[in-house]
Amino acid sequence: MEGWTETCRSVVSPWECDVTEHFTIAYYFDRLADAASTMGEGLGLRDVSRRVGRRFDVRFARELRAGASFHIVSGPIALDEGSVRLGHQIVDSADGEVTAWVEESLDIVAAPLPREVRDTIGRRLLRWEGPAVERRPEPITAAGFIPTVRDRVKPMDLDADGTFALAAFVHRFTAANIQALAAIGMTSTYMQAERRGYSTFELALRVTGSPRLGDPVLVETGIVHLGNSSIRFLHRMCDPNDGGEFARLGQFGVQLDLNTRRPAALPEALRSAATRLLVPVV
């Protein structure tokens, strides 16, 4: 991959897999954080990325399961007055296939880039062959959302800079997903008995703030799309004291048959319960 920089090389450990028997999304973001930091340092963006809003749009092309080896290649793919976009490709090291495409966007409106940094990025821009990001409808209000995580920021949640880590956001959103699934009847008992799981194929993470060590956090979840086998959740993490939002995650996935590894239609009981959690979108 000419022009691309290898920014991470790793493996999927068994304890990093979830009830759907594949690599947990929070651990993807653990490695993406390393890739983003390494790429940011190479482009002179490290200080900028700490001060601005960030968005990660992820499309999963193929599963990574326990024992898989993989690496990440990264590079700048777009630059304008308001944002810079970096592309990260998660590649199966065994066969060279891209298993996930990630676009990282930095909002630089409030923190314009120095001229030398813009010039460096401009010289290194690469062609992006990943799927186009589709902007999904957003909820009109948080009314109708249910609480799915409530805890506090712990030392283990902080990264090397002492700020709330990307993986810490996504670990909580993963827990929120499991709580929301249980709320519609897709409980651990159901999943074990029916050999079903929830498999994510698209994520949109937007980070606009960061809780501090010891702060309380609340995650609330609503359903913004319900299909034959698919459900799109919207999780928002906020300060429970004033409602100020730190981050939100759009999570689009399907009920998965764990035997065939194919989507399976939602039974009517689950669909009926999910309908009650649908929230209006624009």
KAQUIKA-V714397 format. One record per backbone hydrogen bond with DSSP energy under -1.0 kcal/mol. NH is the residue of the N-H (numbers start at 0). CO is the residue of the C=O. If there is no record, write none. Layout:
BEGIN
nh:NH co:CO
nh:NH co:CO
END
This chain:
BEGIN
nh:3 co:0
nh:4 co:73
nh:6 co:71
nh:7 co:71
nh:9 co:69
nh:11 co:67
nh:15 co:12
nh:16 co:13
nh:17 co:21
nh:20 co:17
nh:22 co:63
nh:23 co:15
nh:26 co:23
nh:27 co:23
nh:28 co:24
nh:29 co:25
nh:30 co:26
nh:31 co:27
nh:32 co:28
nh:33 co:29
nh:34 co:30
nh:35 co:31
nh:36 co:32
nh:37 co:33
nh:38 co:34
nh:39 co:35
nh:40 co:36
nh:41 co:37
nh:42 co:38
nh:44 co:39
nh:48 co:44
nh:50 co:47
nh:51 co:47
nh:53 co:206
nh:54 co:104
nh:55 co:204
nh:56 co:102
nh:57 co:202
nh:58 co:100
nh:59 co:200
nh:60 co:98
nh:61 co:98
nh:66 co:11
nh:67 co:64
nh:69 co:9
nh:70 co:90
nh:71 co:7
nh:72 co:88
nh:73 co:4
nh:74 co:86
nh:76 co:84
nh:77 co:84
nh:79 co:82
nh:83 co:105
nh:84 co:77
nh:85 co:103
nh:86 co:74
nh:87 co:101
nh:88 co:72
nh:89 co:99
nh:90 co:70
nh:91 co:96
nh:92 co:68
nh:95 co:91
nh:98 co:89
nh:99 co:89
nh:100 co:58
nh:101 co:87
nh:102 co:56
nh:103 co:85
nh:104 co:54
nh:105 co:83
nh:106 co:52
nh:107 co:81
nh:117 co:113
nh:118 co:114
nh:119 co:115
nh:120 co:116
nh:121 co:117
nh:122 co:118
nh:125 co:75
nh:139 co:279
nh:144 co:141
nh:145 co:220
nh:147 co:218
nh:148 co:218
nh:150 co:216
nh:152 co:214
nh:156 co:153
nh:157 co:154
nh:158 co:162
nh:161 co:158
nh:164 co:156
nh:168 co:164
nh:169 co:165
nh:170 co:166
nh:171 co:167
nh:172 co:168
nh:173 co:169
nh:174 co:170
nh:175 co:171
nh:176 co:172
nh:177 co:173
nh:178 co:174
nh:179 co:175
nh:180 co:176
nh:181 co:177
nh:182 co:178
nh:184 co:181
nh:185 co:180
nh:186 co:184
nh:190 co:186
nh:191 co:187
nh:192 co:188
nh:193 co:189
nh:194 co:190
nh:195 co:190
nh:196 co:255
nh:198 co:253
nh:200 co:251
nh:201 co:251
nh:202 co:57
nh:203 co:249
nh:204 co:55
nh:205 co:247
nh:206 co:53
nh:207 co:245
nh:208 co:245
nh:213 co:152
nh:214 co:211
nh:216 co:150
nh:217 co:237
nh:218 co:148
nh:219 co:235
nh:220 co:145
nh:221 co:233
nh:222 co:276
nh:223 co:231
nh:224 co:231
nh:226 co:229
nh:230 co:252
nh:231 co:224
nh:232 co:250
nh:233 co:221
nh:234 co:248
nh:235 co:219
nh:236 co:246
nh:237 co:217
nh:238 co:243
nh:242 co:238
nh:245 co:236
nh:246 co:236
nh:247 co:205
nh:248 co:234
nh:249 co:203
nh:250 co:232
nh:251 co:201
nh:252 co:230
nh:253 co:198
nh:254 co:228
nh:255 co:196
nh:256 co:261
nh:257 co:194
nh:260 co:256
nh:263 co:254
nh:265 co:227
nh:270 co:266
nh:271 co:267
nh:272 co:268
nh:273 co:269
nh:274 co:270
nh:276 co:273
nh:277 co:274
nh:278 co:222
nh:281 co:137
END
